[in-house]
């Protein structure tokens, strides 16, 4: 009986190994408007984007690596851990926290340092052969359209849906 169980276990393992290709990996890297501050996690644009991609038959998995309050320096520091091997696309939202730090403590990030951080992040991802899309313009367009919460910074659920819809057209 134990030999039958062992053989069955080996068969299950063998069937599971290599039976399916790895899912396409997408990472959404950013701050609060990526994380989904003020909306349910299922309403944040990374989750909505995954749903849209799956609805059109994609097996893509979108990882939400947004951290509220993060800066370009923080994103650079956590890049290796936030973007695992096998990632095919990173959607970047650099946001505006670099500019807010002077008003909220922690010192303002100068524009040259911000540009160096953004170039470093994109350069490292391209070195790893990972495609990048910068979503700041798409997110800012939703903000300018009034799809923001009472703080006039963070997107509403409708704003997140708009962002996801526009990004879905850029994901191949």
N, C-alpha and C positions, 0 to 999 in steps of 0.2 A: 504494500500500500504506500509506503514512504517513497519507493522508487517511482510510482505513478505520480505522486504529488511533486516530486523533484523534477520529473520529466515535464510535467504540465507547467511548472514554474519557469523552467528553462524556455519552453515554447512561448510562453507569454512574454518573457523578456525579449526573446529574439524577434517576435512580431512587433513589439513596441519600439525596438531600435531601428531607426531608419525607415519606418513605415510611412512617416509623414515628413515632408520637407519642413524646415524651420519656418516659423511665421515671420513675415516681414516685420521688422522692428522699427518703430518710429518713437522718438523721444521728443517731448515738448519741454524745452529748457527755458526757464524764465523766473519771474517773480509772481506777485499776487494776481495779476490778470491771467497768468497761466495756471496758477494753483486753483483759481476760482474763488477768491475771497468774496464772501457775502452771498454766494450761491451754493446749492448742493453740489457735491463732487460729481454727481451724474449730469449736472447742467454745465460744468466747466467745458470750455471748447475742446480740450483733448479728448474727453469722454464722448462728447457729441460727434467729434470728427471720427473717432473709432466706429461709432454706430453708423454714421453715414457711409464709411468705407465698407463696412460689413454688409450693409444693405445693398451695395452694388456688387457684392460677391467677393470682396477682398478678404483675405485672412489676416489682414494687418492688425497688429496690436499697438496701441498708442500708450506709452508710459508718460504719466504726468509728473515731470520733475520740476514743477514750479514751487518756489519757496517764497512766501510773502516777505517783503522787505529786502530780498536779495539784490545785490549789485553785480556789475560786470566782473568785479574782482572776486566776488563769492562764486559766481558761475564758473569762472576760470579755475578757481581752487577746487571745485567739486566736479569738474568736467570728466575726469577719468572714472569716478564712481557713478556719476549720473548717466553716462553714456557707455553701456557695456559693449563688449565685442559682439558683433553680429548686427549692430544697429546699422540701418541703411539710410535713414533720414533723420535729421535733427531740425525741428522747427524752433527757431530762436525768438525770444521776446526779451530784448535787452531792457526795455522799460525805462523808467525815469528815476529810479532810486539813487543813482549816482548823483543826481542834481539835488535831491531832497536831503541828503545827509548833512549839508551845512545848516539847514533849518532845524533838523531834528537830532542833532548831535552826531558825533562820529567823523566830522570833517567832510567837506565837499570834495568829490573826486574831480580833479581837473580834466578838462576836455581831452588833453593829450593822453592821459592815463586811461580814460574811457575808450578812446579810439584804439589804443594799444591792446587793451583787454579784448575788445570786440574782434580786432584783427587776429589776436592770438587764439581765441576760441575758434573762429572760422578756419584759420590756418591749420590748427591741430586736427580739426574734424576732417578737413580736406586731405591732410597728410594720411589720415586713417581711411581714406576713400569713402567718406560718409558725405552724402549730399546734404546741403543746408538750404533752408528757406528762412528768411528773416521776416517775421510777422508783425513787426512794430507798426508799419504803415497800415496794415489791415486792422489792427487793434485800434490805432488812433482814429481811423475813419469811423469805426463803430462808436467810439467815444464822441467824436465831433457830431455824429448823427443823433446824439442825445441818449444813447443806449447805456447810460451809466446810473449807478446807484446814487443815493442822496449825497455822497461824498464827492461826486463829479470826477472820480478817478477810476473806480472799479466797475467793470461791465455788469449789466443785468443779464439774466438768463437769455433774453432776446439778443443782447449783444454777443454773448458767447455763441449762440446759434448762427448769427451772421458771420462771425469770424470762422467758425468751423465750415460753414458752407463755402466761403471763399477759399479757404485752405484746401478743401476737398478737391477743388479743380486743379490745384498745383501738385497734388500727390499722385505719383504714377507708380 
